[in-house]
């Protein structure tokens, strides 16, 4: 995998899709909840509790750490995530390099200040790969998308007392082999690991989560600063 900023180059076609796919999956999981039909009573109970916890949320703010491993490289990035129903999300990366991925539900932008370049695409095109925009709009449910949700006793949680679940996103089975979710005793999703079919892993950890915070819609609008090159397309598959 190439880092998100390399999605701005002509060589980053596959990773433009990865950018939209991974960020979309994570946003989906954090606000859509995990209601699903599974065989294990334990998983059913956990899934129902997580679903009940997230379904009432209108907004979420969290600090995130993103760790990538694959293709002979490793990278760690961090920043702040804002989510707001319906269909709004903003990922502000601060370290090691500032960049922004933001969508107001109509347009999605990826902006790297140091490159003085911004890419714009239709949020609807991101929905075409079953991004969480569809979930946040209530168009579908995760139970229809995540196959074989089960306990993952072979995966150690970061925090004692948490439980780890695994499943496969049916719509992205050609790109994602498995998703792992770490669930806290408070039924919050505190870690997501996305394992891609090429062997790469991307892990997201979330801390300082604040639910139903007041977030103005203006935080999800983006206007390229003066002197910024604007490129249409490049984030959709």
CORCOR-V351701 format. One record per pair of residues at least 6 apart in sequence whose C-alpha atoms are under 8 Angstrom apart, sorted by the first residue. I is the first residue (numbers start at 1). J is the second residue. D is the distance in Angstrom with one decimal. If there is no record, write none. Layout:
I | J | D
I | J | D
//
This chain:
1 | 15 | 6.9
1 | 70 | 6.3
1 | 71 | 5.8
1 | 200 | 7.0
2 | 12 | 7.2
2 | 15 | 6.5
3 | 15 | 7.8
3 | 75 | 7.9
4 | 15 | 7.1
4 | 16 | 7.5
4 | 19 | 6.2
5 | 99 | 7.9
5 | 112 | 6.9
6 | 12 | 5.8
6 | 15 | 7.7
7 | 13 | 6.6
7 | 15 | 5.5
7 | 16 | 4.9
7 | 19 | 7.6
7 | 234 | 7.8
7 | 235 | 7.9
8 | 16 | 7.7
8 | 119 | 7.4
8 | 234 | 7.6
13 | 234 | 7.2
14 | 237 | 8.0
16 | 234 | 6.2
16 | 235 | 4.8
16 | 236 | 6.8
16 | 237 | 7.4
17 | 235 | 6.0
17 | 236 | 5.9
17 | 237 | 5.2
19 | 235 | 7.2
20 | 126 | 6.6
20 | 131 | 7.6
20 | 235 | 6.3
20 | 236 | 7.0
21 | 129 | 7.2
21 | 131 | 6.7
22 | 194 | 7.6
24 | 131 | 4.7
24 | 132 | 5.1
24 | 133 | 7.4
25 | 131 | 6.3
25 | 132 | 6.1
26 | 132 | 7.9
26 | 192 | 7.2
27 | 83 | 7.3
27 | 89 | 7.5
27 | 132 | 5.9
28 | 131 | 7.1
28 | 132 | 4.0
28 | 133 | 7.3
28 | 135 | 6.3
28 | 136 | 7.1
29 | 132 | 7.7
29 | 189 | 7.8
30 | 54 | 7.4
30 | 189 | 6.5
31 | 54 | 5.8
31 | 55 | 7.1
31 | 57 | 7.0
31 | 59 | 8.0
31 | 60 | 7.8
31 | 83 | 7.7
31 | 136 | 6.9
32 | 51 | 7.4
32 | 54 | 6.4
32 | 55 | 6.4
32 | 132 | 7.8
32 | 135 | 6.1
32 | 136 | 6.5
32 | 141 | 7.5
32 | 142 | 7.1
33 | 47 | 8.0
33 | 50 | 5.8
33 | 51 | 4.3
33 | 52 | 7.5
33 | 53 | 7.4
33 | 54 | 5.1
33 | 55 | 6.3
33 | 142 | 7.5
34 | 47 | 5.2
34 | 48 | 7.1
34 | 50 | 5.9
34 | 51 | 4.9
34 | 142 | 6.3
34 | 143 | 7.1
35 | 47 | 5.2
35 | 48 | 5.5
35 | 50 | 7.4
35 | 51 | 5.2
35 | 141 | 7.7
35 | 142 | 6.5
35 | 143 | 5.5
36 | 44 | 7.3
36 | 47 | 6.5
36 | 48 | 7.8
36 | 142 | 6.9
36 | 143 | 4.0
36 | 144 | 7.5
36 | 146 | 7.6
36 | 149 | 7.4
37 | 44 | 7.1
37 | 143 | 6.4
37 | 149 | 8.0
38 | 44 | 6.2
38 | 148 | 6.8
38 | 149 | 6.2
38 | 150 | 7.2
40 | 150 | 7.1
43 | 149 | 7.5
43 | 150 | 6.1
43 | 151 | 6.4
43 | 165 | 7.9
46 | 187 | 7.6
49 | 187 | 6.3
50 | 183 | 8.0
50 | 187 | 4.9
50 | 188 | 6.6
50 | 189 | 7.9
53 | 187 | 6.6
53 | 188 | 7.5
57 | 211 | 6.8
57 | 212 | 6.0
58 | 84 | 5.8
58 | 85 | 5.4
58 | 211 | 7.9
58 | 212 | 5.6
59 | 82 | 7.5
59 | 83 | 5.4
59 | 84 | 4.2
59 | 85 | 6.3
59 | 211 | 6.0
59 | 212 | 4.6
59 | 213 | 6.1
59 | 214 | 7.6
59 | 215 | 7.5
60 | 81 | 7.9
60 | 82 | 5.9
60 | 83 | 5.1
60 | 84 | 6.5
60 | 209 | 7.0
60 | 210 | 5.8
60 | 211 | 4.7
60 | 212 | 5.8
60 | 213 | 6.5
61 | 80 | 7.3
61 | 81 | 5.7
61 | 82 | 4.7
61 | 83 | 6.5
61 | 208 | 7.9
61 | 209 | 5.6
61 | 210 | 5.1
61 | 211 | 6.5
61 | 213 | 7.2
62 | 80 | 5.8
62 | 81 | 5.3
62 | 82 | 6.8
62 | 206 | 6.1
62 | 207 | 5.9
62 | 208 | 5.5
62 | 209 | 4.3
62 | 210 | 6.3
63 | 78 | 7.5
63 | 79 | 5.8
63 | 80 | 4.5
63 | 81 | 6.2
63 | 206 | 5.7
63 | 207 | 5.2
63 | 208 | 5.9
63 | 209 | 6.9
64 | 78 | 5.5
64 | 79 | 5.5
64 | 80 | 5.9
64 | 81 | 6.7
64 | 204 | 6.6
64 | 205 | 5.5
64 | 206 | 4.6
64 | 207 | 6.5
65 | 76 | 7.0
65 | 77 | 5.8
65 | 78 | 4.3
65 | 79 | 6.7
65 | 203 | 7.9
65 | 204 | 5.6
65 | 205 | 5.2
65 | 206 | 6.7
66 | 76 | 5.6
66 | 77 | 5.1
66 | 78 | 5.9
66 | 202 | 6.9
66 | 203 | 5.6
66 | 204 | 4.6
66 | 205 | 6.7
67 | 74 | 7.4
67 | 75 | 5.7
67 | 76 | 4.5
67 | 77 | 6.5
67 | 202 | 5.6
67 | 203 | 5.0
67 | 204 | 6.5
68 | 74 | 5.5
68 | 75 | 5.2
68 | 76 | 6.4
68 | 200 | 7.4
68 | 201 | 5.8
68 | 202 | 4.5
68 | 203 | 6.4
69 | 75 | 6.7
69 | 200 | 5.7
69 | 201 | 5.3
69 | 202 | 6.5
70 | 199 | 6.6
70 | 200 | 4.3
70 | 201 | 6.4
71 | 200 | 6.9
76 | 96 | 7.9
77 | 93 | 7.0
77 | 94 | 7.6
77 | 95 | 5.4
77 | 96 | 6.0
77 | 97 | 7.9
78 | 93 | 5.7
78 | 94 | 6.1
78 | 95 | 5.4
78 | 96 | 7.5
79 | 91 | 7.2
79 | 92 | 5.4
79 | 93 | 4.3
79 | 94 | 5.0
79 | 95 | 6.7
80 | 91 | 6.0
80 | 92 | 5.2
80 | 93 | 6.7
80 | 94 | 7.9
81 | 89 | 7.5
81 | 90 | 5.8
81 | 91 | 4.7
81 | 92 | 6.4
82 | 89 | 5.6
82 | 90 | 5.1
82 | 91 | 6.6
83 | 89 | 4.5
83 | 90 | 6.5
84 | 215 | 7.5
85 | 136 | 5.8
85 | 137 | 7.1
86 | 105 | 7.4
86 | 133 | 7.5
86 | 136 | 5.2
86 | 137 | 5.2
87 | 103 | 7.6
87 | 104 | 6.8
87 | 105 | 4.9
87 | 132 | 7.5
87 | 133 | 4.6
87 | 134 | 7.3
87 | 136 | 5.2
87 | 137 | 6.0
88 | 102 | 7.8
88 | 103 | 5.5
88 | 104 | 4.8
88 | 105 | 5.4
88 | 133 | 7.5
88 | 220 | 6.4
89 | 102 | 5.7
89 | 103 | 5.4
89 | 104 | 6.9
89 | 220 | 6.5
90 | 100 | 7.2
90 | 101 | 5.8
90 | 102 | 4.2
90 | 103 | 6.4
90 | 219 | 7.6
90 | 220 | 6.2
91 | 100 | 5.7
91 | 101 | 5.1
91 | 102 | 6.2
92 | 98 | 7.4
92 | 99 | 6.2
92 | 100 | 4.8
92 | 101 | 6.8
93 | 99 | 5.1
93 | 100 | 6.1
98 | 112 | 6.5
98 | 113 | 6.7
98 | 114 | 7.7
99 | 110 | 7.5
99 | 111 | 5.6
99 | 112 | 4.4
99 | 113 | 6.4
100 | 109 | 7.7
100 | 110 | 5.7
100 | 111 | 5.1
100 | 112 | 6.6
101 | 108 | 7.3
101 | 109 | 5.7
101 | 110 | 4.5
101 | 111 | 6.6
102 | 108 | 5.7
102 | 109 | 5.3
102 | 110 | 6.7
102 | 220 | 6.0
102 | 221 | 7.4
102 | 222 | 7.3
103 | 109 | 6.3
103 | 123 | 6.9
103 | 220 | 5.8
103 | 221 | 7.1
104 | 217 | 7.7
104 | 220 | 4.9
104 | 221 | 5.8
105 | 123 | 5.8
105 | 124 | 7.9
105 | 133 | 7.1
106 | 122 | 6.2
106 | 123 | 5.1
106 | 124 | 7.0
107 | 120 | 6.8
107 | 121 | 5.9
107 | 122 | 4.7
107 | 123 | 4.9
108 | 120 | 5.7
108 | 121 | 5.3
108 | 122 | 5.9
108 | 123 | 5.3
109 | 118 | 6.7
109 | 119 | 5.5
109 | 120 | 4.6
109 | 121 | 6.6
109 | 222 | 7.2
110 | 118 | 5.6
110 | 119 | 5.2
110 | 120 | 6.7
111 | 117 | 6.2
111 | 118 | 4.3
111 | 119 | 6.5
112 | 118 | 6.6
116 | 227 | 7.1
116 | 228 | 4.7
116 | 229 | 6.2
117 | 228 | 5.3
117 | 229 | 4.6
117 | 230 | 6.0
117 | 231 | 7.6
118 | 224 | 7.0
118 | 228 | 6.9
118 | 229 | 6.2
118 | 230 | 5.0
118 | 231 | 6.2
119 | 230 | 5.9
119 | 231 | 4.8
119 | 232 | 5.8
119 | 233 | 6.4
119 | 234 | 6.8
119 | 235 | 7.5
120 | 230 | 7.3
120 | 231 | 6.2
120 | 232 | 4.9
120 | 233 | 5.6
120 | 234 | 7.6
120 | 235 | 7.5
121 | 232 | 6.0
121 | 233 | 4.8
121 | 234 | 7.1
121 | 235 | 6.3
121 | 236 | 7.0
122 | 233 | 7.9
123 | 133 | 7.8
125 | 236 | 5.9
126 | 133 | 7.8
126 | 235 | 7.7
126 | 236 | 5.8
126 | 237 | 8.0
127 | 133 | 6.1
127 | 134 | 6.0
129 | 171 | 7.6
129 | 172 | 7.9
129 | 237 | 7.5
130 | 171 | 7.2
134 | 140 | 6.6
135 | 141 | 6.3
135 | 142 | 7.6
145 | 169 | 5.4
145 | 170 | 5.3
145 | 171 | 6.6
146 | 167 | 5.8
146 | 168 | 5.3
146 | 169 | 4.4
146 | 170 | 6.0
147 | 167 | 5.6
147 | 168 | 5.0
147 | 169 | 6.1
147 | 170 | 6.1
148 | 166 | 7.7
148 | 167 | 5.3
148 | 168 | 6.6
149 | 165 | 6.7
149 | 166 | 5.5
149 | 167 | 4.4
149 | 168 | 7.4
150 | 165 | 5.5
150 | 166 | 5.5
150 | 167 | 6.6
151 | 163 | 7.7
151 | 164 | 6.1
151 | 165 | 4.5
151 | 166 | 6.2
152 | 163 | 8.0
152 | 164 | 5.4
152 | 165 | 5.1
152 | 166 | 5.9
152 | 180 | 7.9
153 | 164 | 7.1
155 | 164 | 6.8
156 | 164 | 7.6
157 | 163 | 6.4
157 | 164 | 6.4
157 | 182 | 6.5
161 | 184 | 7.0
161 | 185 | 6.6
162 | 182 | 6.5
162 | 183 | 5.5
162 | 184 | 4.6
162 | 185 | 6.0
163 | 182 | 5.7
163 | 183 | 5.3
163 | 184 | 6.7
164 | 180 | 6.6
164 | 181 | 5.4
164 | 182 | 4.4
164 | 183 | 6.1
165 | 180 | 5.6
165 | 181 | 5.1
165 | 182 | 6.5
165 | 183 | 7.7
166 | 178 | 6.8
166 | 179 | 5.5
166 | 180 | 4.4
166 | 181 | 6.3
167 | 178 | 5.7
167 | 179 | 5.5
167 | 180 | 6.8
168 | 176 | 7.3
168 | 177 | 6.3
168 | 178 | 4.8
168 | 179 | 6.0
169 | 176 | 7.1
169 | 177 | 8.0
169 | 178 | 7.3
169 | 179 | 7.5
174 | 197 | 7.1
175 | 196 | 5.7
175 | 197 | 5.5
175 | 198 | 7.8
176 | 194 | 6.9
176 | 195 | 5.8
176 | 196 | 4.2
176 | 197 | 5.5
177 | 194 | 8.0
177 | 195 | 5.7
177 | 196 | 5.3
177 | 197 | 5.2
178 | 194 | 6.2
178 | 195 | 5.2
178 | 196 | 7.1
179 | 192 | 7.0
179 | 193 | 5.6
179 | 194 | 4.7
179 | 195 | 6.2
180 | 191 | 8.0
180 | 192 | 5.6
180 | 193 | 5.0
180 | 194 | 6.6
181 | 189 | 6.6
181 | 190 | 7.7
181 | 191 | 5.8
181 | 192 | 4.8
181 | 193 | 6.7
182 | 189 | 5.8
182 | 190 | 5.8
182 | 191 | 4.9
182 | 192 | 6.5
183 | 189 | 4.8
183 | 190 | 6.0
183 | 191 | 7.4
184 | 190 | 6.6
189 | 206 | 7.9
190 | 205 | 5.8
190 | 206 | 5.0
190 | 207 | 7.0
191 | 203 | 7.2
191 | 204 | 5.5
191 | 205 | 4.4
191 | 206 | 6.2
192 | 203 | 5.7
192 | 204 | 5.1
192 | 205 | 6.6
193 | 201 | 6.8
193 | 202 | 5.7
193 | 203 | 4.3
193 | 204 | 6.3
194 | 201 | 5.7
194 | 202 | 5.2
194 | 203 | 6.3
195 | 201 | 4.6
195 | 202 | 6.6
224 | 230 | 7.5
//
